[in-house]
Amino acid sequence: MSAPVTNTDGSPERLLLLREIFGGRRLQLAGVLVLSLAATAATLVLPWTVGKLLEAIQKDDGLTTWTWLMVAVGLGSAAASAVATYLLSRMGHQLIGRLRVRSMRHSIGLGLHAARQEGTGNLATRLTADASAVKSIVDIAPIQLPMSLVTLVGTMVIMGVLDWVLLLITLGAFLVALAVVAVVVVALRRKYVAIQDQVGSLTEHFVATMEALTVIKAHRAERIVSAELANRAERVARFEVGASALEALMVPIINLGQQIALVAVILGGGARITSGDLELGTFVAFLLYLFQLTAPLMMAISATSTIQMGLAARKRFEGLFALPSEELSAGQAPGGSQAPGDSRAPVAGAPAVRFEKVDFAYGEEPVLRQVDLTVPATGLTAMVGLSGSGKSTVLGLVERFMVPRQGRIEVFGRGADQWSLAELRGRLAYVDQGATLLRDTVRNNLTLGQEQPASDEVLLRALRDVGLEAEITRLPEGLDTVLGGTHDLSGGQRQRLALARASLSDAPLVLLDEPSSQLDSINELRLRKLVDDISRDRAVLVVAHRISTVLHADHVIVMDGGQVTAQGRHEDLMRTSPMYAELVRGQALGTSGNGTFENTTAVLTGGNR
């Protein structure tokens, strides 16, 4: 695992949005700033031109100049604002695109434990709700919020120049409203964090539900499962309603402040006009600025609220990026340095896998205890045992999906942690219990992870070896048919396709986790022939589900309760391992006259941990 990216003080690296947006885009930034300043200046000038036009009307001066100036200022403000908004929005979408790519890459690079702990739905929420919330910061924070503040300050300065007494009256009316809004904004931030966490949890449970839809329907559990999801959705709605209640307070509070200020200004302004201290044109301009004051003030308050939600989303992205990811680079020895003299090549004559006193636990629950085992460099090795004895965990440790609590694991004579993950997994081919396939074409599933393309002839031959060529060629697009949805495969077909993928690999060690659990007897014979061909010059380690796999294995490992209780050939273990003999006899197997087992499809073990 590689450590998360941190600052010099050890704290997780923060996601600096402004740097992400404008890095290497100074010219675009300058253009947006110029246009935004032009739009702001025009907004500030417009009420002044209205006042001047009113004075010209009172004095019966020419109206054309001021009229055209007012129209030009209004159109210029609208055009500059539109272009600046578009340019900024474009940069924001580009940022979100990069952020989504980074999130997906980091999620795929996570260790299996970290990814499962975070949850598929929660990770997916980063690409949807969280990305949208961050986009809202981009739309507001870099330009709109500063320009709103500039407009707000500029408006008050101009109002002060027009009449400082009326400005003091205006500020007095708004200050109380702003104090209430500040309290609301603080409460909103806590609400937004809770909402995004709840949405992530809802998405996670919905994704898991859809993945288990077949089982849910088979058990007629639609109503129960839907009710549980509905409860979670209602919980999200309650948080959102609470946030909406706080949001709903802000506009009325600001409007109330404006109305109070308007009444006070009209009364005070009327008195000052009557006394001759204020001209009518100046008073009208002041009122227009008062009405204009609300817009930037509302923008600033709304932006603050939106930014709170965006900052909560940014924190979730930072939490994702702080998770350690697997490092697929140079080989590392324990402690992070390459072992002296390590050429990162297999040791001649070494077994494919060796475990020495290996312990492993999921949390506090022990799974493997002092495991010692050896997988020869060539030939078929079968691993058998009751469900939960740790067989699949052994394969996961070889792949370094997880690391042992103690003990040593060697792969081709070198410590597993001395290989880089890329080098280690490049020497392994793996078929998991579920025979997992991507929602992609048959071709891409067969060549998954291979950098060099394979010809159709090679791919079809691999499919032929597992008895799948006819089924695939009948698909609408053949090898280029996308699997999933309309053109999905059965469990047995998926298992055979995964086996074909493993056979196409030139990896010297092939790991098979119950590869024949869903195969009929004919296809099982094909599998046995394929495995025999592979194991002639390579090592095959198979978690055995059927006794037929064990019979012709070169080496058998017996596991029970997270420990290896015996190793050897089938014939020897029948004499020396009571547990192994009990497992075999428990299948009620018999032999025919030629010495072969009649029941070659009997189940030896159930599902594995």
NORNORHU-V151589 format. One line per field, one symbol per residue. psi: psi as a letter, one per 30 degrees, with the letter a starting at -180 (. if undefined). burial: I if it has 24 or more other ideal C-beta (glycine too) atoms within 12 Angstrom, else O. A space follows every 50 residues. Layout:
psi=???
burial=???
This chain:
psi=kkllkllfgflkkljjeeeeefjgheeeeeeeeeeeeeeeeeeefeeeee eeeeeeeeghlkfeeeeeeeeeeeeeeeeeeeeeeeeeeeeeeeeeeeee eeeeeeeeflleeeeeeekeeeeefefdeeeeeeeeeefeeeeeeeeeee eeeeeeeeeeeejfeeeeeeeeefeeeeeeeeeeeeeeeeeeeeeeeeee eeeeeeeeeefgeeeeeeghgeeeeeeeeeeeeeeeeeeeeeeeeeeffe eeeeeeeeeeeeeeeeeeeeeeeefgfkleeeeeeeeeeeefeeefeeee eeeeeeeeeeeeeeeeeeeeffkklkjhblkklkffkkkkgjghlkkkfl lekkkjhkkkkjbfjkekjhkklkjlfllkkkklllkgfgeeeeeeeefh flklellkkkjhfkkeffkleeeeffgkkkjleghkllialeefeegkfk fklkleeeeeeeeefghfeeeefflegbfgkkklbehllleeeeeeeeee eeffkgkfkkkjjifgfgkleefeeeeeeeeeeefeglkkjkjkfkffee egkfkkkkkkhgljflkaleeeefefjeeeeeeeffghklkafgglkeif gkkelall.
burial=OIOIOOOOOOOOOOIOIOOIIIOOOOOIOOOIIOIIIIIIIIIIIIIIII IIIIOOOOOOOOOOOIOOOIOOIOOIIOOIIOOIIOIIIOIIOOIIOIII OIIOOIIOIIIIOIIOOIIIIIIIIIIIIIIIIIIIIIIIIIIIIIIIII IIOIIIOIIOOIIOIIIOIIIOIIOOIIOOIOOIIOOIIOIIIIIIIIII IIIIIIOIIOOOOOOOOOOOOOOOOOOOIOOIOOOIOOIIOOIOOIIOII OOIIIOIIOIIIOIIIOIIOOIOOOOOIOOIIIIIIIIIIIIIIIIIIII IIIIIIIIIIIIIIIIIIIIIIIIIIIOOOIIOOOOOOOOOOOIOIOOOO IIIIIOOIIIOOOOOOIIIOIIIIIIIIIIIIIIIIOOIIIIIIIIIIII IIIIIOIIIIIIIIIIIIIIIOIIIIIIIIIIIOIOIOOOIIIOIIIIOO OOOIOOOOIIOIIOIIIIIOIIOOIOOOIOIOIOOOOOIOOIIIIIIIII IIIIIOIIIIIIIIIIIIIOOOIIOIIIOIIIOIIOOIIIIIIIIIIIII IIIIIIIIIIOIIIIIIIIIOOIIOOIOIIOOIIOOIOIOOOOOOOIOOI IIIIIOOII
